[in-house]
Amino acid sequence: MRTIDDLDVSGKRVLVRTDLNVPLQDGRITDDGRIRASVPTIKKLLDRGARVIVCAHLGRPKGEVRPELSLAPVAARLGELLGADVAFASDVVGDSARAAAEGLADGQVALLENLRFEAGETSKDDAERGAFADRLAALAELYVGDGFGAVHRKHASVYDVPRRLPHAAGDLIAAELAVLRRLTEDVERPYAVVLGGSKVSDKLGVIDNLLGKADRILVGGGMVFTFLKAQGHEVGRSLLEEDQLDTVREYLRRAEDRGVEFVLPVDVVAATAFAADADHEAVPADAIPADRLGLDIGPESGKLFASRLADARTVFWNGPMGVFEMEPYAHGTRAVAQGLIDSGAFTVVGGGDSAAAVRQLGFDEDAFSHISTGGGASLEYLEGKTLPGLQALED
């Protein structure tokens, strides 16, 4: 796979597909991690005299123009981080986009409006998607794929455009791939995986694949209650996926057969309601009161998880241990983050929620070996799936 170091970009219009899918609240960016992650590749291209046209998506507008999902706030923040003006096109492939692209001088940058305002970007119809890709590709002479969080989608800007232009992988994708290979090939052991988040169903594929690779799997977050229920325990009003109970039992059986250690919480923080000010207490994981719901792993579980990370040489963490946005239920996630740091292992924080938790809880991002921007794409890579965006960059 070629990288941007293999391209002669001076004086060329370069379309850069980034991942700028940041959380917004009332038009304000609440976590700019993905924008900051996109800056090094863009800056490298600008420093080499490229005329950079950035494109990205935000949310799921499904082919409709939705002002609340405009990338305008992102353009402003990107400009601040680059220390340069970012021309913002008010459309994706229309008059404003063409004018922005054609108006660039060497070392200047423009950002197109939300790709998903155009139905062709996500269309499953090859002809419709291809027609949009033709218009997008016409804006530039070269293509750089640098949004790993989107490479698992067969979308026009990810899959079809690199088939129409000379292309290369940006530094962010190259770095993400190098990290993921360290998690799947020649892994330094012991290899521990920490999985959290709300749903088991979101992690089925990765659990299935990791059962053959990881030495131990630690499970927290909302998904843990399906595991506890599968073991016959009362989970009260906690989040539960009844339809996954048999699958979870099978995973536990396979893990035992293969000698993979499954670590589940020994206590949980159970509350009377999903609220920061609700009455809550730590209770044994096998004795959650019927009228309460679990919102975090308990303090003893935090210690247990940290102890099972202490001797690890490789750790992959995806998903918070509880509702970390509310302080009473942030302690489990904080304990796991600190456990990763204290282990001295090669540590990868994967998934937007985990990365957001690291920042919100005040940890130094540099204390971790890698904070992934890959989200679902990284999980699919770990599942062993072929990712269309990577396939297009390799062709």
C-alpha positions as CSV (number, residue, x, y, z in Angstrom):
1,M,0.0,0.0,0.0
2,R,1.5,3.4,-1.0
3,T,1.7,6.2,1.5
4,I,1.7,9.9,0.9
5,D,5.5,9.8,0.9
6,D,5.3,8.0,-2.4
7,L,3.2,10.8,-4.0
8,D,4.4,14.0,-5.7
9,V,1.8,16.4,-4.4
10,S,3.4,19.8,-5.0
11,G,1.0,22.0,-6.9
12,K,-1.6,19.2,-7.1
13,R,-5.2,19.2,-5.8
14,V,-5.3,16.4,-3.3
15,L,-8.7,15.1,-2.0
16,V,-8.2,13.8,1.5
17,R,-10.9,11.6,3.0
18,T,-10.7,12.1,6.8
19,D,-12.8,11.0,9.7
20,L,-14.2,14.2,11.3
21,N,-17.3,12.5,12.7
22,V,-17.2,14.4,16.0
23,P,-19.9,14.7,18.7
24,L,-21.8,18.0,18.5
25,Q,-24.1,19.6,21.1
26,D,-26.0,22.7,20.1
27,G,-23.5,23.3,17.3
28,R,-20.6,23.0,19.7
29,I,-17.9,20.3,19.3
30,T,-17.7,18.3,22.6
31,D,-14.7,16.2,21.7
32,D,-12.3,17.3,18.9
33,G,-10.1,14.1,19.1
34,R,-10.8,13.1,15.6
35,I,-10.1,16.5,14.2
36,R,-6.8,16.7,16.0
37,A,-5.9,13.2,14.7
38,S,-6.5,14.4,11.1
39,V,-4.1,17.3,11.3
40,P,-0.7,15.7,10.8
41,T,-1.5,14.2,7.4
42,I,-3.2,17.4,6.2
43,K,-0.2,19.5,7.5
44,K,2.3,17.3,5.9
45,L,0.6,17.7,2.5
46,L,0.3,21.4,2.9
47,D,4.0,21.7,3.8
48,R,4.8,19.9,0.6
49,G,2.9,22.4,-1.5
50,A,-0.3,20.4,-2.0
51,R,-3.7,22.1,-2.5
52,V,-5.7,20.1,0.0
53,I,-9.4,19.4,-0.3
54,V,-10.7,17.7,2.8
55,C,-13.9,15.6,2.8
56,A,-15.7,13.8,5.6
57,H,-19.1,12.9,7.0
58,L,-20.9,13.8,10.1
59,G,-23.8,11.8,11.6
60,R,-26.4,10.1,9.4
61,P,-28.3,12.6,7.4
62,K,-29.2,9.9,4.9
63,G,-28.9,12.1,1.8
64,E,-30.7,15.1,3.2
65,V,-29.2,18.5,4.0
66,R,-29.6,18.9,7.7
67,P,-28.1,22.2,9.0
68,E,-27.5,20.7,12.5
69,L,-25.1,18.2,10.9
70,S,-23.1,20.8,8.9
71,L,-19.3,20.6,9.0
72,A,-19.0,24.4,9.4
73,P,-18.0,24.1,13.1
74,V,-15.5,21.5,12.2
75,A,-14.0,23.8,9.5
76,A,-13.5,26.5,12.1
77,R,-11.8,24.1,14.6
78,L,-9.6,22.6,11.9
79,G,-8.4,26.1,10.9
80,E,-7.5,26.8,14.6
81,L,-5.5,23.5,14.8
82,L,-3.8,24.1,11.5
83,G,-3.1,27.8,12.2
84,A,-4.4,28.5,8.7
85,D,-7.6,29.6,7.0
86,V,-9.8,26.7,5.9
87,A,-12.1,27.6,3.0
88,F,-15.5,26.0,3.6
89,A,-17.6,24.8,0.7
90,S,-21.4,25.0,1.4
91,D,-22.0,22.0,-0.8
92,V,-20.2,18.7,-1.6
93,V,-19.8,18.6,-5.4
94,G,-21.7,21.7,-6.5
95,D,-20.7,25.2,-7.5
96,S,-19.3,26.1,-4.0
97,A,-17.2,23.0,-3.9
98,R,-15.8,23.5,-7.4
99,A,-15.0,27.2,-6.6
100,A,-13.3,26.3,-3.3
101,A,-11.2,23.6,-5.0
102,E,-10.2,25.7,-8.0
103,G,-9.5,28.8,-5.8
104,L,-6.8,27.0,-3.8
105,A,-3.2,28.0,-4.1
106,D,-0.2,25.8,-3.1
107,G,-0.3,25.1,0.6
108,Q,-3.9,26.0,1.1
109,V,-6.8,23.9,2.3
110,A,-10.6,23.7,1.9
111,L,-13.2,21.5,3.5
112,L,-16.3,20.3,1.7
113,E,-19.7,20.1,3.3
114,N,-20.9,16.8,4.9
115,L,-20.5,14.0,2.3
116,R,-23.7,12.3,3.5
117,F,-25.8,15.2,2.5
118,E,-25.5,13.5,-0.9
119,A,-27.5,10.3,-1.3
120,G,-24.8,8.9,-3.7
121,E,-22.2,8.8,-1.0
122,T,-23.8,5.9,0.8
123,S,-26.0,4.4,-2.0
124,K,-26.0,0.6,-2.4
125,D,-26.6,1.1,-6.1
126,D,-23.2,1.0,-7.8
127,A,-24.3,3.3,-10.6
128,E,-25.7,6.0,-8.3
129,R,-22.6,5.8,-6.0
130,G,-20.3,5.8,-9.1
131,A,-21.9,8.9,-10.5
132,F,-21.4,10.8,-7.3
133,A,-17.8,9.5,-7.1
134,D,-17.1,10.8,-10.6
135,R,-18.2,14.3,-9.5
136,L,-16.1,14.1,-6.3
137,A,-13.0,12.8,-8.1
138,A,-13.3,15.6,-10.6
139,L,-12.4,18.1,-7.9
140,A,-8.9,16.7,-7.5
141,E,-5.9,15.1,-9.2
142,L,-4.8,12.8,-6.3
143,Y,-6.6,11.0,-3.5
144,V,-5.4,10.2,0.0
145,G,-7.4,7.9,2.3
146,D,-6.9,8.9,6.0
147,G,-10.2,8.2,7.7
148,F,-9.8,4.7,9.2
149,G,-13.1,5.1,11.0
150,A,-14.9,4.9,7.6
151,V,-12.9,2.2,5.7
152,H,-15.3,-0.6,6.6
153,R,-18.0,1.2,4.5
154,K,-18.4,0.7,0.7
155,H,-19.1,4.4,0.3
156,A,-18.2,6.5,-2.7
157,S,-15.6,8.7,-1.0
158,V,-13.9,5.6,0.6
159,Y,-14.2,2.9,-2.1
160,D,-15.1,4.4,-5.5
161,V,-13.0,7.6,-5.6
162,P,-9.6,5.9,-5.0
163,R,-10.4,3.7,-8.0
164,R,-10.7,6.9,-10.1
165,L,-7.5,8.7,-9.0
166,P,-3.9,7.9,-8.2
167,H,-4.1,7.2,-4.5
168,A,-2.2,6.5,-1.2
169,A,-2.9,6.0,2.4
170,G,-2.4,8.9,4.8
171,D,-0.2,8.7,7.9
172,L,-3.2,8.1,10.2
173,I,-4.3,5.0,8.3
174,A,-0.7,3.7,8.1
175,A,-0.3,4.1,11.8
176,E,-3.7,2.5,12.6
177,L,-2.8,-0.5,10.4
178,A,0.6,-0.9,12.0
179,V,-1.1,-1.0,15.5
180,L,-3.8,-3.4,14.4
181,R,-1.2,-5.8,13.0
182,R,0.5,-5.8,16.4
183,L,-2.8,-6.9,17.8
184,T,-3.3,-9.7,15.3
185,E,0.2,-10.8,14.1
186,D,3.2,-11.7,16.3
187,V,1.4,-10.5,19.5
188,E,3.6,-10.0,22.5
189,R,2.0,-12.0,25.4
190,P,0.2,-12.1,27.7
191,Y,-2.4,-10.5,25.5
192,A,-5.4,-9.0,27.4
193,V,-8.6,-7.6,25.9
194,V,-11.0,-5.4,27.8
195,L,-14.4,-5.1,26.3
196,G,-17.2,-2.8,27.5
197,G,-20.0,-0.7,26.1
198,S,-23.6,-1.3,26.1
199,K,-24.3,-4.3,23.8
200,V,-22.9,-7.8,23.4
201,S,-24.3,-7.9,19.9
202,D,-21.9,-5.0,18.9
203,K,-18.9,-7.1,19.9
204,L,-19.9,-10.6,18.8
205,G,-17.6,-10.9,15.9
206,V,-14.6,-9.5,17.7
207,I,-15.2,-11.9,20.7
208,D,-15.5,-14.8,18.3
209,N,-12.2,-14.0,16.6
210,L,-10.3,-13.1,19.8
211,L,-11.2,-16.4,21.5
212,G,-8.4,-17.8,19.3
213,K,-5.9,-15.0,19.9
214,A,-6.3,-13.4,23.4
215,D,-5.0,-14.9,26.6
216,R,-7.7,-13.3,28.7
217,I,-10.8,-11.3,28.0
218,L,-12.2,-8.9,30.6
219,V,-15.8,-7.8,30.2
220,G,-17.6,-4.8,31.8
221,G,-20.1,-2.2,30.7
222,G,-23.7,-2.8,29.9
223,M,-22.8,-5.9,27.9
224,V,-21.7,-7.7,31.1
225,F,-25.2,-8.3,32.4
226,T,-25.9,-10.6,29.5
227,F,-22.9,-12.6,30.6
228,L,-24.0,-12.6,34.2
229,K,-27.6,-13.6,33.2
230,A,-26.1,-16.4,31.1
231,Q,-24.4,-17.7,34.2
232,G,-27.8,-17.8,36.0
233,H,-27.5,-14.6,38.0
234,E,-30.2,-12.0,38.7
235,V,-29.5,-8.7,36.9
236,G,-32.5,-6.7,38.0
237,R,-33.4,-3.9,35.6
238,S,-29.9,-3.8,34.0
239,L,-29.4,-3.7,30.3
240,L,-29.9,-7.2,28.9
241,E,-29.9,-8.9,25.5
242,E,-32.0,-12.0,26.0
243,D,-31.5,-13.1,22.4
244,Q,-27.7,-13.4,23.0
245,L,-27.8,-15.6,26.1
246,D,-27.1,-18.8,24.2
247,T,-24.3,-17.2,22.2
248,V,-22.7,-15.9,25.4
249,R,-22.9,-19.3,27.0
250,E,-21.2,-20.8,24.0
251,Y,-18.4,-18.2,24.2
252,L,-17.8,-19.0,27.8
253,R,-17.7,-22.7,27.0
254,R,-15.3,-22.2,24.1
255,A,-13.1,-20.0,26.3
256,E,-12.8,-22.6,28.9
257,D,-12.0,-25.3,26.3
258,R,-9.3,-23.1,24.8
259,G,-7.8,-22.0,28.1
260,V,-8.8,-18.3,27.5
261,E,-9.5,-16.6,30.8
262,F,-12.8,-14.8,30.9
263,V,-12.8,-12.2,33.7
264,L,-16.2,-10.9,34.8
265,P,-16.9,-8.3,37.6
266,V,-17.3,-9.6,41.1
267,D,-19.3,-6.5,42.1
268,V,-21.3,-3.8,40.3
269,V,-22.6,-0.4,41.2
270,A,-26.4,-0.8,41.2
271,A,-28.7,2.3,41.1
272,T,-32.5,2.8,41.5
273,A,-32.6,4.9,38.3
274,F,-30.4,5.9,35.3
275,A,-29.4,9.2,36.9
276,A,-26.3,10.6,38.6
277,D,-28.3,11.5,41.7
278,A,-30.1,8.2,42.1
279,D,-29.5,6.1,45.1
280,H,-26.7,3.6,44.3
281,E,-24.4,1.1,46.0
282,A,-21.9,-1.6,45.2
283,V,-23.4,-5.0,45.4
284,P,-22.1,-8.5,44.6
285,A,-22.3,-9.2,40.8
286,D,-24.4,-12.4,41.6
287,A,-26.8,-10.5,43.8
288,I,-28.1,-7.5,42.0
289,P,-31.4,-6.4,43.6
290,A,-34.4,-7.0,41.3
291,D,-35.4,-3.3,41.5
292,R,-32.0,-1.9,40.5
293,L,-29.9,-1.5,37.4
294,G,-26.2,-1.9,37.1
295,L,-24.4,1.2,35.8
296,D,-20.7,0.5,36.5
297,I,-18.4,-2.3,37.6
298,G,-17.8,-2.1,41.4
299,P,-14.6,-1.1,43.3
300,E,-13.5,-4.7,43.9
301,S,-13.9,-5.4,40.2
302,G,-11.8,-2.4,39.4
303,K,-9.0,-3.8,41.5
304,L,-9.5,-7.3,40.0
305,F,-9.3,-6.0,36.4
306,A,-6.2,-3.9,37.2
307,S,-4.6,-7.0,38.7
308,R,-5.4,-9.0,35.5
309,L,-3.8,-6.3,33.4
310,A,-0.6,-5.9,35.5
311,D,1.5,-8.6,33.8
312,A,0.1,-8.1,30.3
313,R,2.4,-7.1,27.5
314,T,-0.3,-6.2,25.0
315,V,-3.7,-4.7,25.9
316,F,-6.6,-3.8,23.6
317,W,-9.5,-1.9,25.3
318,N,-12.8,-1.1,23.6
319,G,-15.8,0.2,25.5
320,P,-16.2,1.9,28.9
321,M,-16.9,0.0,32.1
322,G,-20.0,2.0,33.0
323,V,-21.8,5.3,32.4
324,F,-18.7,7.3,32.8
325,E,-20.4,10.5,31.8
326,M,-22.0,10.5,35.3
327,E,-19.3,10.8,38.0
328,P,-20.8,8.1,40.4
329,Y,-20.5,5.5,37.6
330,A,-17.0,6.5,36.2
331,H,-14.8,4.7,38.7
332,G,-14.7,1.4,36.8
333,T,-13.6,3.1,33.6
334,R,-11.0,5.1,35.5
335,A,-9.6,2.0,37.1
336,V,-9.2,0.2,33.8
337,A,-7.6,3.2,32.2
338,Q,-5.1,3.5,35.1
339,G,-4.6,-0.3,34.9
340,L,-3.5,0.0,31.2
341,I,-1.1,2.8,32.1
342,D,0.4,0.9,35.1
343,S,0.9,-2.3,33.1
344,G,3.6,-0.8,31.0
345,A,2.3,-2.9,28.1
346,F,1.7,-1.9,24.5
347,T,-1.8,-0.4,25.1
348,V,-4.4,0.4,22.5
349,V,-7.5,2.4,23.3
350,G,-10.1,1.6,20.7
351,G,-13.6,3.1,20.1
352,G,-14.9,6.6,20.3
353,D,-16.4,6.1,23.7
354,S,-13.2,4.8,25.3
355,A,-11.2,7.6,23.7
356,A,-13.7,10.1,24.9
357,A,-13.6,8.6,28.4
358,V,-9.8,8.9,28.5
359,R,-10.0,12.6,27.7
360,Q,-13.1,13.3,29.9
361,L,-11.5,11.6,32.9
362,G,-8.4,13.7,32.6
363,F,-5.8,11.1,31.5
364,D,-2.8,12.1,29.4
365,E,-3.4,10.6,26.0
366,D,0.4,10.1,25.6
367,A,0.3,7.6,28.6
368,F,-1.3,5.1,26.1
369,S,0.6,3.6,23.2
370,H,-2.1,4.3,20.8
371,I,-5.6,5.9,20.9
372,S,-7.5,4.6,17.9
373,T,-9.8,6.6,15.8
374,G,-11.0,3.5,14.0
375,G,-14.2,2.7,15.9
376,G,-16.2,0.0,14.2
377,A,-13.7,-0.3,11.4
378,S,-11.0,-1.4,13.8
379,L,-13.3,-3.9,15.4
380,E,-14.1,-5.4,11.9
381,Y,-10.4,-5.6,11.2
382,L,-10.0,-7.5,14.4
383,E,-12.9,-9.8,13.4
384,G,-10.8,-10.7,10.3
385,K,-13.2,-9.0,7.8
386,T,-12.1,-7.4,4.5
387,L,-12.5,-3.6,4.7
388,P,-13.6,-2.1,1.4
389,G,-11.7,1.2,2.0
390,L,-8.4,-0.6,2.6
391,Q,-9.0,-2.9,-0.4
392,A,-9.4,0.2,-2.6
393,L,-6.2,1.7,-1.3
394,E,-4.2,-1.5,-2.0
395,D,-5.5,-1.8,-5.6
